[in-house]
């Protein structure tokens, strides 16, 4: 009887999870990465990019020093134009090469934390934006 209940439990979990590979909506990341990314983003990115990854007001207008304010990362800005490796490079090396002031996080965040931050903000992208990113350059 115990074995039957355990088998039923495993079957139920498999059915509820859709027997998927763990990714969210067929995207490259998992729910666990989004959850980790929420913390990483809140602790390291939200002070500039906003608590909902909405970016700065007038993010397209250069500041007096010629740099750009933090852009939105929630799918309403241009982050979806950049391939995954460029997003990772920007987090790792900072935004100066792209005309911004974002500090480098390569010494502060592990590669897994950097990926989790990307998973978090990409989870805010609607299907149309994510699919355009994936087809344009994606992974």
C-alpha positions as CSV (number, residue, x, y, z in Angstrom):
1,X,0.0,0.0,0.0
2,X,2.8,2.4,0.9
3,X,4.5,1.7,-2.4
4,X,1.3,2.4,-4.3
5,X,0.9,5.7,-2.6
6,X,4.5,6.7,-3.3
7,X,4.1,5.7,-7.0
8,X,0.9,7.8,-7.2
9,X,2.7,10.7,-5.6
10,X,5.5,10.5,-8.1
11,X,3.0,10.3,-11.0
12,X,1.0,13.2,-9.6
13,X,4.1,15.4,-9.3
14,X,5.2,14.5,-12.9
15,X,1.7,15.3,-14.3
16,X,1.6,18.6,-12.4
17,X,5.0,19.7,-13.6
18,X,4.3,18.7,-17.2
19,X,7.2,16.3,-17.3
20,X,9.3,19.2,-18.6
21,X,13.0,19.7,-18.4
22,X,12.5,22.2,-15.6
23,X,12.6,25.3,-17.8
24,X,10.0,28.0,-17.6
25,X,7.7,28.2,-20.7
26,X,10.4,26.6,-22.8
27,X,12.9,29.3,-22.0
28,X,16.5,28.6,-21.1
29,X,16.1,29.2,-17.4
30,X,14.3,27.5,-14.5
31,X,12.0,28.8,-11.8
32,X,14.8,28.2,-9.3
33,X,17.1,30.6,-11.3
34,X,14.3,33.2,-11.4
35,X,13.9,32.9,-7.6
36,X,17.7,33.2,-7.1
37,X,17.8,36.0,-9.7
38,X,15.2,38.0,-7.8
39,X,17.5,38.1,-4.8
40,X,20.6,38.9,-6.9
41,X,18.7,41.6,-8.8
42,X,17.3,43.2,-5.6
43,X,20.7,43.2,-3.9
44,X,22.8,44.4,-6.8
45,X,20.7,45.9,-9.7
46,X,17.4,47.3,-8.5
47,X,19.0,50.5,-7.0
48,X,19.8,51.6,-10.6
49,X,17.5,49.5,-12.9
50,X,14.5,49.8,-10.6
51,X,12.7,47.3,-8.4
52,X,10.8,45.9,-11.4
53,X,13.6,46.3,-13.9
54,X,11.9,49.3,-15.3
55,X,15.1,51.4,-15.7
56,X,15.5,55.1,-15.3
57,X,13.2,57.8,-16.6
58,X,14.7,59.3,-19.8
59,X,17.1,56.3,-20.1
60,X,17.7,57.2,-23.8
61,X,18.9,60.7,-23.1
62,X,22.6,61.1,-22.3
63,X,23.6,62.6,-19.0
64,X,25.8,65.7,-18.7
65,X,28.9,63.4,-18.6
66,X,27.9,61.8,-21.9
67,X,26.9,58.5,-20.4
68,X,23.4,56.9,-20.4
69,X,21.2,56.3,-17.4
70,X,20.4,52.6,-16.6
71,X,18.0,51.2,-19.2
72,X,15.0,49.1,-18.5
73,X,15.6,45.4,-18.5
74,X,12.0,44.3,-18.4
75,X,11.6,44.0,-22.2
76,X,10.6,47.6,-22.8
77,X,14.2,48.7,-23.5
78,X,16.9,47.4,-25.8
79,X,18.4,44.6,-23.7
80,X,16.5,42.1,-25.9
81,X,18.7,43.2,-28.8
82,X,21.8,41.8,-27.1
83,X,22.9,38.1,-27.2
84,X,23.2,36.2,-23.9
85,X,27.0,36.5,-23.9
86,X,26.8,40.2,-24.3
87,X,24.4,40.4,-21.4
88,X,26.8,38.3,-19.3
89,X,29.7,40.4,-20.4
90,X,28.0,43.6,-19.4
91,X,27.3,42.3,-15.9
92,X,30.8,40.9,-15.6
93,X,32.7,43.9,-17.0
94,X,30.3,46.8,-16.5
95,X,28.6,49.2,-18.8
96,X,31.4,51.5,-19.8
97,X,32.1,49.8,-23.1
98,X,28.5,50.5,-24.1
99,X,28.4,54.1,-22.9
100,X,27.0,53.6,-19.4
101,X,28.3,53.8,-15.9
102,X,27.2,50.4,-14.7
103,X,29.9,48.9,-12.4
104,X,31.5,45.6,-13.1
105,X,30.2,42.7,-11.0
106,X,32.6,40.0,-12.2
107,X,34.4,40.0,-8.8
108,X,31.2,40.2,-6.8
109,X,28.8,37.8,-8.5
110,X,29.4,34.2,-9.6
111,X,28.6,33.2,-13.1
112,X,25.6,31.4,-11.7
113,X,24.4,34.5,-10.0
114,X,24.9,36.6,-13.2
115,X,22.8,34.0,-15.1
116,X,20.2,34.1,-12.4
117,X,19.9,37.9,-12.7
118,X,19.4,37.6,-16.4
119,X,16.8,34.9,-15.8
120,X,15.0,37.2,-13.5
121,X,14.7,40.1,-15.8
122,X,14.0,37.9,-18.9
123,X,11.1,36.4,-16.9
124,X,9.5,39.8,-17.2
125,X,9.7,39.7,-21.0
126,X,6.6,38.8,-22.8
127,X,6.6,35.8,-25.2
128,X,6.9,38.1,-28.3
129,X,10.0,39.9,-26.9
130,X,11.7,36.7,-25.7
131,X,11.1,34.9,-29.0
132,X,12.4,37.9,-30.9
133,X,15.5,37.9,-28.7
134,X,16.0,34.2,-29.1
135,X,15.6,34.3,-32.9
136,X,17.8,37.4,-33.2
137,X,20.8,36.1,-31.3
138,X,19.6,34.6,-28.1
139,X,21.8,31.9,-26.8
